[in-house]
């Protein structure tokens, strides 16, 4: 037993900090009946050490309260989730600081140029940085995937079995250096030019029911086939859900890490694939060091991001990939703006509210823009079209 001064001295913190934690209910030391002075047991000291450690990593008092409750109940998994969440926050702050440093350096470079400084360029840089910062901060799970985790696998399998009206077709985004990514086992099908990307001129193109997961298994198998990991290669699946794509790559011999913002989805993923590394996180601030993975994949998740957020997500993928790292994206996408406009017009004409609601709530990217951006970053790309909207895209760096 020790008094507050002795406890503070042993822990290397102030008596004032200990009193503050007591006021917040984080610690409840016993009081001597004779004089009312507080006395601290070894358990109290351990608890104070834990509080100090969690504060050191920036955890809020509210989260510390919850974390201590999980510790008291012996729930290591829940404690790990709180620590991962705090780690994700720190990565987000670090990434934002890196972006601010880059913007500052670009301003310095502009100022060093010969001739008078055009201050509007500084304003443009600042506006761009602000917009991207807001894009990173404004994402939230509007669909509450925690509540959908229990039925997720049944849902995707049920929807995936529904037949589609649009036949498979495959196309490669044209590049002068496309040969390194060719697959001799691929069977080529006619692919329409961008100027003729609408798949049909009939009203049947927009189906009477809208399903996110048409051709689900086929698309995941295609992604795993194209990634084709070597034994022991490190892979990251972003927005993994219950781990279906990551599980296929695990079976191919990859060392898989899976992240998702939904705790419940990740719990089911852990149950299905206990050997997989599972962590809380999201596209916009991947909680990993630079150059950590040989490949990054994502399926049926990228469209949850706004266009600005999709750009940030691609940059984050690049950051965590090795110099030879490849990207595999499977998602609902429009071939190009013409395809998107045609789809919207048909949905409006035929009054299909499900499609219109999906278009309002989600941000299906344009495949041609994705390929163009990736090629500008030094990748060569190819893609396959599974149905009206679903595509798998592979990007491999040339260097």
N, C-alpha and C positions, 0 to 999 in steps of 0.2 A: 504494500500500500504506500502511496506517496501523495503529497499535496500538489497543488497546481504549479507551484514554482519548480518543484522537482520534476514534474511531468514535462513542463516546458523545456527545462534544461536537457532532459534526456532525449527529447524529440527534435530539439533544435528549432522550435517555433515559439512564438510569443504566447504569454499567458492570455493576452487579449484575443488572439486567434482561437485559443481553446474555449474561452468564454463565448465567443461568437458562434462556434459550432454547437455549444450547449444551448444557446438561445434558439438556434434553428432546429433543435431536437435531434441532431445527428449523434449525440452522445449524452448519456444520462448517468453521470457518476453518482455514487452514494454520498450521503451527507452524514457527518458525525452528529449523533444525537445530542452530545454535550454542548457543542458550539456552532453547529450548522456548517462547518467547513467541508468542502468537497474533498473526497479521497478517491484516488485513481488506482484501479487494479491493473494487472497485466493485460486483461482483456480490453480494458479501456484504452491502454497504451497502444495495443494492436489496432484497435478501431481508429484511434487518432492517426496512426501511421497510414492506415488505408485511406482515410479521408485526405490526408496531406498528399498522398501519392496521386489520387484521382484529381485533386485540385491542380497538381503540378502539370498534368496533361491538359488542363483547361476545361475539365468537366464541370457543368453547372451544378449548383447545390441541389436542384430538383433531381437531376440525373444521379447524383451521388446518393441521395435518399433512396431512390429506386434500386440502385446498384447494391447498397448495403442491405436492403431488404432481401434481394436475391442471394447475397452471401449468407445471410442469416438462415435462409431456407436451404442452403446447399445447392442452389441452382447455378451450376457453373456455365451452362449454355446461355442462360439469360445474361449473366455477367459478361460473358464474351461478346454478346450482341451489343451491350452498352459500350464496351471498349472499342469494338469495331466501328460503331457509330461515331464515337469521338475521334477515332483515327480518320474516318472519312471526312469529318469536319476540318481536321487539320490539313489533310491533303487538299481540300477545296481552297483553304486559305493560302496554302503554299502555291498552288497553281495560279491563283489570282495575283499573288505577289509577283510570280514570274512574269505574268502577262503585263503587270504594271511596269516592271523593270524593262521589259522589251519595248513597251510604248515610250517610256522615258528615253531609252537609247535612240529610238527612231527620231524623237524630237531633237535630241542632241545632234544627230547626224544631219537633220534638216537645217539646223542652225549653223552648221559648219560649212554648208554649201556656199559657193561663190555667189555674189550678187545679193540683192536685198531679200530679206526673209519674207515670204508670204505667210502671214500669221494664220490665214485661213487653213493652211495645211495642218498646223498644230490643232486647230479646232476640230478638223475632220478626224485626226487621230484620236483626240479625246472623246469625240462622239462615238467613234467605232468601239473604243475600249469600254465606254459606258454601256453601249447596247449589248455587247457580249457579256459584260458583268451581270447585267439584268437578266439576260437569257439564262445564264448559269444559275442565278438565284431564284428564278420564277417557276422552275419546273416543280410540279407536284403530282402525286398519283390521284388523278381525278376518278379513276376506275376502282379504287380500293381493292387491290389484288389480294390483300390479306383475306378478305371474305370469299374470294373465288378459289383459293388454293385447294380446298377440299374436293372440288369437282372439276378442277382444271383439266386433268388428264382425261377424264371421261368426256368432257366437252370437246377437246380437240380431236379425240378419236371419233366421236359421233359426227362432228362437222367434216372431218377429213374423209369420211366414207361417202359423203354426198358427191355424186358425180357432177362434173362440170361440163359446160357446153362448148368451151373453147379448147381445141386440141393443143397438145404440147408443141412448142416450137423453140428452136434454139438459135441464138444469135450472138456474135461476138462484136463488141464495140471496136470499130476499125482503128487500127494503130499500125504505123509503119514497122513497129518492132513487136508484132504480135506473136511471132514464132516461139519465143521462150515459154509461152504459157499454153501452147496447144496441147491437146490431149488426144493421143492417137486412137483411144477407145471411144471418143465421142462420135455420135452419129449426127451429122449436120442436117438440119431441116431448113427450108426456105424461111428467111426472115425479112419482114417488110422494111422498106426504107423509112427513115424518120418522117418524110413528107407524106407517107401513106400508112401511118402507124395505127389507125383505127382498125380494129380487128374485123369489123363487120359493119355493114350499113343497115342492118335490120334491127328492130327493137329487141330482138332476142338477146343481143349482146349484154344488156343489163339484166341480170337474172332476177327472178321474182323474189328470191330470198338472198340476203347478204350474209355470207359466212366468212369469218376471218381465216378459218383453218382448212379450206379446201386444199387437197393435195399435200397435207401436212407431212406425212411420213415420207412421201416421195421427195419433198423439198429438203427435209433433214438428211435423207440418205445422199442426195446430190451434194449437199454442203460437205458432208463427211468424206465423200468420194473425192471431191475436188481438193479439199485441204490435205487429205491423204497423209496424216502425220507419221513421221518416223518414230520408232520406238523411243519413248522417253522425251520427246519434244514437249515443251511447255506451251500450253494453250489456255486462252481465257475466253469464257463464254459470258457475254454481257447481257443482262436481262434474262437470265437463264430460266426463270420460272421454276418448274419442278425438275429441271436438269435433263430434259429429253435429248437435246442436241449434244450437250456436254457428255452425256452418257454414251452416245454413239461414238464420239471421239475417244472416250476412255476405253471403249472396247477395241478401238484401233491401236491402242498402245500409248496414247498421249498421256502426259501428266497434266490433268485438267484442274483449273481453278474456275469456279463459277460464282458470279456475283449477281445480286438482285436487291432492289430496295424493299422487297416484301419479306418480312420475317417468316410468315407462314409458308410462303413458297419455298424458302430456303430450308425450313424444317422438313418439308416433304422431300426436298432434294437430298438432304443428308440421310434420310431414312432409306431412300432408293439407292443411293451411291455413297456409302459410308467412307469409301476410300478417296472421294473427291474433296478438294480443298474448297470450302464454301465460305463466302464473306459477304457482309452487307456492303452495298455500294451502288453507284449508278454511272451512266454514260459520261456525265459532265465533269466528274472529278474521280477518276479511277484510283482507288487507294493502293497504288503500287508504284515502285520506283521506275525510272526510265529504263527502257530496253530489257524488260523482265520476261517477255514472251516471244515465242517463235511464230505464233499465229493468234489472231483474234477473230472470234466469230460472234454472230448475234442472229437470232431468228424471231420474227414476229414481235419485235420490240422497238426498232428504230423509228417507226411511224408514230410513236408516242411523243416524239420531240418536235418542237417547232423548227422551221428552216434554220434559224440562227443557232438553235441548240444542236441540230444535226451537224452543222459545221464544227462546233466545239467538240462534239463526240468524235468526229473523224480525226480531229487534231489530237485528242486524247488517245485514240487508238494508235496513231503514229508514235506518240510519245512512249508508250509502254512496249512497243515492238522493237525487236532487234533490227539491225540494218537489212536483213534478208526476210523480215517478218511479213507474212501475208494476211490478208483480210478476207473473210467470207461473210457476206450479208445475205440473209434470206428474209424477204419481207414483201408486203404488198407495195407495189410501185406502179406509177404510170410510165409508159415508155418515154413520153415526152409531153410537152405542153398541149400538143394537138390531141393526143390520146386522152389527157385529163379533161380538156374542154369538151370533147366528144362524149366522154363518160358522164360528165355533169349534165350536159344537155339531154342525153337519153334518160337519165334518172329523173330530171325535172319533167320531161315530156310524158313519161310513163307513170309518174307519180309514185316512184318507189321510195318511200320514206326511210327505209332502213339504210339504203345507200346514201341518201342525202344526209342523214344524221351522222353516219360514219365519216363522210367528207367534212362535216362541220367539226367533229370532235377530234379527228386524227389528221396527221400531216403526211400523207403518202408521198414519198419523194419522187422526183423525176429521174428515171434511170439514166437518161443521156447526160444530165447535169452531174450525177454522181460519178459516172465514168469519166467525164471531162475533168472534174476536179482531181480525181485520183491520178489520171494520166499527167496532169500538170505537176503533180507531186512526184512523178517518176515511176508510176506503176503502169503495168500493162493489165488490161482487164478482159474478162469474158463473162458472159451471162447466159442463163437459160430461162425461158418463160414456161412456167408450169400451167398457168391458166390466165384468165382475163387480167388479173392484177399481180399474181404472185410470181416473183422472180428470185433467182439465186445469182449473186454477183460474186466473182472472185477477183481479187487484185493482188498481183505479185510485183515486187519492186524489180526494176531492171538492173539496178546497180549491184 
